[in-house]
Amino acid sequence: FRNNLYMEDSRHNITQLTNDGSDMIINGTFDWVYEEEFGMYNGFRWSPDSKSIAYWQIDQTGVSVVNLVNNTDSLYPKLNPIPYPKCGDTNPSAKVGIVEIPKSNCTEIPVTSWVKFEDNDSRNNYIADICFVKSQQGENFPIKQQLIIQRLNRLQNHLDIVSVECAVKCLVVSTIYTEDSDSWI
C-alpha cells in the first residue's frame, strides 16, 4: 500500500499507521541495502506492551537509479528501476520512528515521534537493528520501555548502541556503548 505501515487486529480490522510513504519514502520495510547488508526484511518492532511500534523509514530521495532488466516475468523484458548509490553518490537515509497504536474507534492516522541522533547524519549511517526492552526501576516505579538501537557508520568500523526512553511524545536518547575498529565491526 504505497510503502506505508499498517496493522491488522484479531478481528481483521486494518489500521493505517503512516501516510507519508511513496516511491522514495519506505516505512516499515527495507530497500535492497538492508536486505543485502544485514539480512533484514521486517522494518518494524512491537513494544512489549503492544501499545506502540518502532519502525525504520528509508528515504531514497536523491539516490541515483540503476535499471535492471527483468527477463523472467513475461515474454518481453522490462526495465526495473532500483535506487542504487554508487561510490561517491547520495546514500539513502534511515531513521527510526515510534508510533502509538490508536484506539479501535480512531480514524486519524497517529503521529510518529522520531528518534533524533546528536550528529543527525542519517545518510552516512545504518540503523543496524532496533529492539524494545523492559526495565523495572524498583518496587514503586512502573516498568519503563526502552528502545535499543544499533547504529553503524557506512564503513562499518564504528558502532554506537543507543538507548531511547520511550515517554509519551518525548524521546530521550543516550549512547550506552561505543566500539571502534581499524577494519570492521
N, C-alpha and C positions, 0 to 999 in steps of 0.2 A: 504494500500500500504506500508507494511513493517514499520509501525509506523512513517511515515514521514508526514509532513504538506503540504497540497495542497490548492489552491484556485481555484474557478471556477468563471469566469466573466459572464456578462449578455448574451454573445454570446456562452456560454457553452465551452469556451476555458479553459483548465485545466493547471495550472502552478504549478510546484513543488517548494516549498519554503525551504525545508530541504532535506538533503541527508544522514544524519548520523543515521537514525532510524534503529533499529534491534530488535531482540527478547529481548534485555536488555535495549535499549535506546528508550524511548517513547516520541514523540514530539506532542504536541497539544491535547493530551488526557491523561487519567489517569490510574494508576494501581488501585487495589482494595482499597488501603488505602484512597485515596482522595474521592473515591465514598462513602465509608463507614463512614469516619470521618467527611466529610464536604458536602456530597451530591452533589459533583461536577462531571460533565461529560465532558463538553466542556473546554478544557485546552488552550484556546486562547481568546484574546480580540482585536477587531479592534480599531485603533486610531480614534479620532473624524473626522479627515480629510481623512480617508480611505487610507492613504499612507503607513501605516505600521501595523504590527500585533505583539502583545506581546504574548508569549506563554510559557507554562511550559515545561520543559524537565525533565523527570523522568529517572534516571539511576538505574537499578536494579542489576548491576554487583556486585557479591559477596553476594547477598541475597540468603539465603537457600530456597529450593523448597519443597513445600508440594504437594503431588499427591492426587488430589480429584478424586473420582470415579464418572463418568458420566453414570448413568443408564437409562437416559431418551431419548437420541437422536437416539439410534439404538437398535437392538435386543441384541447385546453383549455390555457389559460395556467397557468403555475406560478410561484410566488414563488421567487426565488433569493437567499437572504440573503448579503450581502457585507459583511465588516467594513470600514468606511469612515469614517475620522475626519473630522469637520468642524472648522472653525476653533475652537480652544479645547478640543477633546476630546482624549482619550488617544490618542497615536500608537502604532502597533506598534513593538516594539523589534527591533533587529537585532544579532546578534553573530556572531563567526566562531569556528569550532572546527576543530581538526585531529585527524583520526583516522588511526591507523596501520592499514594493511591486515593483517588476520590471516593466519596461515599457513593453508594449504589444509585442514588437518585440524582446525582450531579451530572449535568450535561456539559459543563465547561471543561475545557482542556486545562489540566493543572499546570502551575508554573514550576519550571525547573530551577533549582538552585545549583549554581556552577561552582566547582572547586577551582580556586584561583591559586596558582603557584607563584612563588616570590619572583621568579625570573620571567614568567609569562611568555616563555619561548616554546609555544606548542608545535611549531613546525620542525624543530630540531631535537625533539624528544619523543620517545614512545611511552605510552602508558602500558607497561608490560603485563600488569594484572591488577585486579581490584578484588577485595573481599570484605564482607562485613564481619565484625566480631562483636561479641557482647562482653562488657566489662562491668563488674559489680564493685562499687566503691566502698561498700560497707553495709552494715545492718540497716541503718536508717536512710540509706541512699538508694534511689532507684537504679535499675540496670540501665547503663548507657550503651548506645550503639556507636560504634566507630567504624569508619571505612578505612581500610589499609590499602594504600596504593603503591605499587612498584613502578618507578619511573626511571627509564634508561635514556641516556643521550644516544644520538644516531650512531656513533661509533661503538656503542655498547661496551664502553670501558668505564662508565661512571653510573652508579646506581644510587638512587635515593629511595628509601622506604618512608612513606609519609602517612601520618595518622590524621584523619579528619573526624572531628567531633561533630556528630550529626544532630544539631539542635534545630529547632524549627526555623527555617529560612536563614539560618546563620551557620556557616561552615567555618570552624576553627581548624586551621591547617598547621601541623608542626612536623618537622623532619625528625624521625626517631632513629634512623640508621643511614649511613653513607658508606659506600665502598668504591674504591678506585683501583684500576689495574692498568699496567703498561700495555696490555694486549687486549683482553676480552673478559667480560664477566658472564 
